[in-house]
Amino acid sequence: MLAARSRRPVGVDVEAPRSRPAAFRFLTRVTGASIVSIEQWTQAEAIWKASGQAHRRPRPGELVMPESYANGWNSTADSAWRVFTHREPGLVWSVAVPNGGRPALEVRDLRGAPAP
């Protein structure tokens, strides 16, 4: 379990590493990017939640993804969002915040482990 706090919009997604072929195909259609990993899934979920739209599914063109899914900070292709992605044994998580300046962001791992 992970919690994030910021003075700006913030979105968090935490997943167990697994394949989600139908979900990846849906995100590929919606984003126009090739979605093939759970890291990308958590990035998409975190961005969508931070945008305040989690109550509905995105439509084509509404969700812009980072060009990579490496651990650490990545910006979306349109530079609107920054996403921090972290993978550890048994867990993948991403936190998204609006791009622009250093975000005042606090992330806590509620399992007791230190969050990077």
Backbone torsions as a table, in degrees:
resi	resn	phi	psi	omega
1	MET	NA	139.0	-176.6
2	LEU	-132.5	143.5	175.5
3	ALA	-129.2	143.0	178.2
4	ALA	-131.5	145.8	179.4
5	ARG	-136.4	136.3	179.8
6	SER	-155.6	158.1	175.0
7	ARG	-81.5	-10.0	178.8
8	ARG	-111.0	168.0	177.1
9	PRO	-55.6	141.0	179.1
10	VAL	-142.0	142.7	176.6
11	GLY	-130.5	142.9	-178.4
12	VAL	-132.1	139.8	170.2
13	ASP	-139.1	136.4	-179.9
14	VAL	-128.2	130.7	-178.3
15	GLU	-139.8	151.0	167.3
16	ALA	-78.8	137.7	179.9
17	PRO	-61.6	120.2	177.6
18	ARG	-163.6	161.7	178.0
19	SER	-83.9	138.4	177.8
20	ARG	-133.1	69.7	-172.0
21	PRO	-54.1	-44.6	-178.9
22	ALA	-65.7	-42.0	178.9
23	ALA	-65.8	-41.1	178.9
24	PHE	-63.8	-40.3	177.4
25	ARG	-63.5	-42.5	178.7
26	PHE	-60.2	-48.9	-179.4
27	LEU	-64.7	-35.2	176.6
28	THR	-61.3	-43.2	177.6
29	ARG	-63.6	-44.0	-174.8
30	VAL	-72.6	-39.9	-173.9
31	THR	-93.4	-23.2	-174.3
32	GLY	79.2	-0.6	177.0
33	ALA	-99.3	158.1	177.4
34	SER	-83.5	104.1	-178.6
35	ILE	-96.1	116.1	-173.9
36	VAL	-132.8	1.4	-174.5
37	SER	-139.3	158.8	176.9
38	ILE	-66.8	-28.4	176.2
39	GLU	-60.9	-45.6	178.4
40	GLN	-64.9	-36.9	177.2
41	TRP	-60.4	-47.3	-179.1
42	THR	-65.2	-35.3	176.5
43	GLN	-61.7	-47.4	-179.3
44	ALA	-61.2	-46.1	179.4
45	GLU	-61.8	-43.1	-179.7
46	ALA	-64.5	-43.2	178.8
47	ILE	-63.2	-45.6	-177.7
48	TRP	-63.7	-41.2	177.4
49	LYS	-65.1	-43.8	179.9
50	ALA	-63.2	-30.0	-179.6
51	SER	-76.3	-6.3	178.8
52	GLY	82.1	15.3	-174.9
53	GLN	-109.2	13.2	-173.7
54	ALA	-62.8	-12.8	-180.0
55	HIS	-76.1	-6.3	-179.7
56	ARG	-146.8	163.7	177.5
57	ARG	-78.3	144.3	176.9
58	PRO	-70.5	150.0	174.3
59	ARG	-99.0	160.5	-179.9
60	PRO	-51.1	132.1	178.4
61	GLY	88.4	-10.6	-177.3
62	GLU	-83.7	-21.8	-174.4
63	LEU	-119.0	114.1	-179.5
64	VAL	-104.2	130.3	-174.8
65	MET	-99.4	158.4	168.4
66	PRO	-64.4	155.5	179.8
67	GLU	-76.7	-16.8	178.0
68	SER	-134.9	170.1	177.8
69	TYR	-129.5	34.7	178.8
70	ALA	-68.5	152.3	172.5
71	ASN	-56.4	144.8	-179.7
72	GLY	103.3	-165.4	-176.2
73	TRP	-81.5	135.5	175.3
74	ASN	-137.2	143.0	174.9
75	SER	-98.6	148.9	175.1
76	THR	-67.8	160.1	-177.3
77	ALA	-58.6	-29.1	178.7
78	ASP	-93.0	3.7	179.2
79	SER	63.9	15.8	-179.7
80	ALA	-78.5	-29.8	-174.6
81	TRP	-130.8	150.9	169.2
82	ARG	-114.6	137.4	-177.1
83	VAL	-128.5	127.2	173.6
84	PHE	-99.9	123.3	-179.6
85	THR	-118.1	136.6	-178.9
86	HIS	-137.0	133.1	176.2
87	ARG	-120.1	133.9	174.8
88	GLU	-139.3	168.3	-179.9
89	PRO	-54.9	120.8	176.6
90	GLY	81.6	3.6	-175.1
91	LEU	-155.6	136.7	172.0
92	VAL	-129.7	132.7	177.4
93	TRP	-142.1	153.7	176.8
94	SER	-136.8	146.5	175.4
95	VAL	-126.2	130.2	-179.5
96	ALA	-117.3	139.7	175.7
97	VAL	-139.5	157.3	176.6
98	PRO	-60.5	144.0	177.9
99	ASN	-74.5	155.8	178.0
100	GLY	116.9	101.4	179.8
101	GLY	77.4	171.0	179.0
102	ARG	-80.9	121.5	-177.5
103	PRO	-72.5	137.9	171.3
104	ALA	-80.7	96.7	-171.1
105	LEU	-132.8	132.9	175.1
106	GLU	-120.8	126.5	179.3
107	VAL	-120.2	131.2	179.0
108	ARG	-125.2	134.2	173.2
109	ASP	-89.8	111.3	-174.9
110	LEU	-78.1	-1.1	174.6
111	ARG	-82.4	-7.3	-179.4
112	GLY	100.0	-10.5	178.3
113	ALA	-81.5	148.8	179.1
114	PRO	-69.6	134.4	175.3
115	ALA	-86.6	136.2	179.6
116	PRO	-63.3	NA	NA
